Every structure is written in C-alpha cells, then in structure tokens.
C-alpha cells in the first residue's frame, strides 16, 4: 500500500508540455521540496524534458511564480465582505492571512517583495478603500495596508519556521530548554514564565494582534488629519448691516 506521503515516480515518463502542466508540476515540487528547490532545471527533470523546452511556454522562473501565485489566489472565492468600513478592513486583512496561511511556500516567495498576484489585488483594493472610508488619506491608507502586510507575513513566517523546526527536532527544542533554565534572580519574570514559554509562544493570537493594529492605525491616521478651519465669528459685512438696519 502506498504511503500518503509518497509520490508516484515520474522518472522516464514524458509530460505533454503546456502552461497548465508546467504549473501543476511546479506546484508539486513546491509542496514537496519548498521554493528553494524550484528551478527550471529541476522542473524540466520532473517533467522528463529540458529547460529550453519549458521556455517555449514560460519566459523564466519569475513568470512561473506569477502563474502559481495567480492560480492559488483564484482558487479562493470572493466572499461577501461587511459594509461597515472598519469591519471590512478587518475582514479583508483576515482573508489575506488565511489565503497565505493555506500555502506556506507562497509566504517564502512573497518575502522578497518582488512579486504580486493580479488575481489577489482585489484584497489590497478592499484594504485601502476600507481605510479611506474610515476617514484616512490615501497616503495613510497605503501605510495601513503595508503595516498589515508586514504583520501578516512576519507572523506566518515565524509560525511556519517554528513548525518546520519542531518537525525536524528530536526532544525538547533548544529555546524551551534555555527558557526553563533561566536564573530567577537575574530574570525573574522570564524565569517564572519559562516552563510555559513554548505554550505561550505557540498560541495563535493573530486575530487579537490584528484588531489591536487596526485600532491603533485608524486612531493614528485620524489624529494626523488637519483640523477644519474654525468658523469666523464675525458676520459678513452685508449680514451685519441687515441686522443693524
């Protein structure tokens, strides 16, 4: 019986080349081996072909990654988002997180900040539009999006690397051993938390942090808006004459 973790061997079996079959084979490599092992040469070997043959269908690795990003984004249907701007901002940010969390290799690719999926830009549009409807300027709305983006990518990167390290580590991880052995006189707070550090660090507090970030960003953006000019208490000359007369 074949293990669920084993893949059927494709060695010696030629694939019919197209953008779709190339994309599917690349997705398999990403799932099994990670983005660091995806190359046109590795992909050609997987498909029993040559890199030059692949270049007839995709220009380079960059275009291949764009195909993969778009395919993943298109696999998620657009949900109905709340009408209220703040709630829509939170829902859009949560959706961005969930799409990325579903596919760890995408997070690694996107940390380069060189790729963007056109199929996913509607989420960015929703984030920026929601921030503007919350009363922010266009410039501050883009800032809000960037902060949410960095928070999301950072949180997922740490999570995925921690999960990978735990799967590869036998016994108690070094960090937990270090925290459990801290000197209570030098670091009393951390020493008290030491035995629970692994549990606390692994807790999924993404939504809690997201809500705090959004609240802070909206308050900061509103505080930066120029105050409206105060009304001149002196009535216009014409009106003063009418009252006096």
C-alpha positions in Angstrom: 0.0 0.0 0.0 1.4 3.4 -1.0 2.0 5.9 1.8 0.1 9.2 1.5 3.4 11.0 1.8 4.9 9.2 -1.2 4.6 10.4 -4.7 4.3 8.3 -7.8 7.6 8.2 -9.7 7.6 10.3 -12.9 11.1 9.3 -13.9 11.3 8.4 -17.6 7.7 9.4 -18.2 7.3 12.4 -20.6 4.7 15.1 -19.9 2.8 17.0 -22.5 4.1 20.5 -22.1 1.7 23.4 -21.6 1.5 26.2 -19.2 -1.0 24.2 -17.1 1.1 21.0 -16.9 4.2 23.1 -16.1 2.3 24.9 -13.4 1.0 21.7 -11.9 4.4 20.1 -11.8 5.9 23.2 -10.2 3.2 23.1 -7.5 4.1 19.6 -6.7 7.8 20.5 -6.3 6.9 23.4 -4.1 4.7 21.3 -1.9 7.3 18.5 -1.5 10.6 20.3 -1.6 9.9 24.0 -1.0 10.6 27.1 -3.1 14.4 26.9 -2.6 14.4 23.8 -4.8 12.3 25.1 -7.6 14.3 25.9 -10.7 13.7 25.5 -14.4 16.3 22.7 -14.5 14.6 20.8 -11.6 11.2 21.3 -13.2 12.5 20.0 -16.5 13.8 16.9 -14.8 10.5 16.4 -13.1 8.7 16.5 -16.4 11.3 14.4 -18.3 12.0 17.4 -20.5 14.6 20.1 -21.0 14.8 23.7 -19.7 14.8 25.0 -23.2 11.5 23.2 -23.9 9.9 24.9 -20.9 11.0 28.3 -22.0 8.6 28.0 -25.0 5.7 28.1 -22.5 7.0 30.3 -19.6 9.6 33.0 -20.1 11.5 32.4 -16.8 11.1 31.4 -13.2 9.6 34.8 -12.4 6.7 34.2 -14.8 6.3 30.7 -13.5 6.0 32.0 -10.0 3.4 34.5 -11.2 1.4 31.6 -12.7 1.5 29.8 -9.4 0.5 32.9 -7.3 -2.4 33.6 -9.6 -3.6 30.0 -9.6 -3.6 30.0 -5.8 -5.4 33.3 -5.5 -8.1 32.3 -8.0 -8.8 29.1 -6.0 -10.3 31.2 -3.2 -13.8 32.6 -4.0 -14.5 36.2 -3.1 -16.7 36.3 0.0 -19.3 38.9 0.8 -17.5 41.5 3.0 -19.1 43.7 5.6 -20.4 47.1 4.6 -19.1 48.9 7.7 -15.6 50.2 6.8 -13.7 49.1 9.9 -15.3 45.6 9.9 -14.5 45.3 6.1 -10.9 46.3 6.8 -10.6 43.6 9.5 -12.3 41.0 7.3 -10.1 41.8 4.3 -6.9 41.6 6.5 -8.1 38.3 7.9 -8.8 36.9 4.4 -5.3 37.9 3.3 -3.9 36.0 6.3 -6.0 32.9 5.6 -5.1 32.7 1.9 -1.4 32.9 2.7 -1.6 30.5 5.7 -3.1 27.9 3.4 0.1 27.7 1.3 3.4 28.1 3.2 5.6 28.3 0.1 3.8 31.5 -1.1 4.9 33.3 2.1 8.5 32.5 1.4 8.2 33.7 -2.2 6.4 36.9 -1.2 9.0 37.9 1.4 11.2 39.1 -1.5 8.5 41.8 -2.1 9.2 41.4 -5.9 6.0 39.5 -6.9 2.4 40.5 -6.8 -0.6 38.4 -8.0 -3.0 40.4 -10.1 -5.7 37.9 -9.1 -5.3 38.9 -5.4 -5.1 42.7 -5.8 -8.8 43.0 -5.1 -7.9 42.3 -1.4 -5.4 45.1 -1.5 -8.1 47.3 -3.1 -10.5 46.4 -0.3 -8.0 47.1 2.4 -7.1 50.6 1.0 -10.7 51.5 0.2 -11.8 50.5 3.7 -9.1 52.6 5.3 -10.1 55.6 3.2 -13.7 55.1 4.1 -12.6 55.1 7.8 -11.5 58.6 7.3 -7.8 58.2 6.3 -6.0 59.9 3.5 -4.8 57.8 0.5 -1.2 58.0 1.8 -2.2 56.8 5.3 -4.4 54.1 3.8 -1.4 52.7 1.9 0.6 52.9 5.1 -2.2 50.9 6.9 -2.0 48.2 4.2 1.8 48.0 4.4 1.7 47.6 8.2 -0.9 44.9 8.0 1.1 43.2 5.2 4.3 43.2 7.3 2.5 41.9 10.3 0.8 39.1 8.4 4.0 38.0 6.5 6.1 38.2 9.7 3.6 36.2 11.8 3.2 33.4 9.2 7.0 33.2 8.5 7.7 32.7 12.2 4.9 30.2 12.6 5.9 28.1 9.5 9.6 28.1 10.5 8.7 27.1 14.1 6.5 24.2 12.8 9.3 23.1 10.5 11.9 23.2 13.2 9.7 21.2 15.6 9.1 18.5 13.0 12.8 18.2 12.5 13.9 18.4 16.1 14.0 15.4 18.4 13.3 16.1 22.1 12.8 19.5 23.6 13.8 22.4 21.4 16.8 24.4 22.5 14.7 27.6 23.2 12.5 25.8 25.6 15.5 24.2 27.4 17.1 27.7 27.7 14.0 29.4 29.0 13.4 26.6 31.6 16.9 27.0 33.0 16.9 30.8 33.5 18.3 32.4 36.6 15.3 33.6 38.6 17.4 36.3 40.4 18.6 37.8 37.1 15.5 37.4 35.0 12.6 36.9 37.4 9.7 37.4 35.0 11.1 35.2 32.3 12.1 32.5 34.7 8.6 32.4 36.1 7.2 32.0 32.6 10.0 29.7 31.4 8.1 26.4 31.8 5.2 27.8 29.8 7.2 29.7 27.2 6.7 27.1 24.4 2.9 27.0 25.0 2.6 30.8 25.1 4.8 31.4 22.0 2.8 28.8 20.0 -0.6 30.3 20.8 -2.5 31.6 17.8 -3.0 35.3 18.7 -3.1 36.6 15.1 -6.6 38.0 15.3 -6.0 39.6 18.6 -2.9 41.3 17.3 -4.7 42.3 14.0 -7.5 44.0 15.9 -5.1 45.9 18.0 -3.0 47.0 15.0 -6.1 48.2 13.1 -7.4 50.2 16.0 -4.0 51.8 16.5 -3.6 52.6 12.8 -7.0 54.1 12.4 -6.6 56.3 15.5 -3.2 57.4 14.4 -4.4 58.2 10.9 -7.4 60.2 12.2 -5.1 62.1 14.5 -2.9 63.2 11.5 -5.8 64.7 9.7 -5.7 68.6 9.6 -8.4 70.1 11.8 -11.1 72.0 9.8 -10.6 75.8 9.9 -12.5 77.5 12.7 -15.6 79.5 11.6 -15.1 83.3 11.7 -17.4 84.5 14.5 -17.6 87.9 12.8 -20.6 88.0 10.4 -20.0 89.3 6.9 -20.5 93.0 6.4 -23.7 92.5 4.4 -25.3 90.4 7.1 -24.2 92.8 9.8 -25.8 95.8 8.0 -29.1 93.8 7.6 -29.2 93.0 11.2 -28.3 96.6 12.2 -30.8 98.0 9.8 
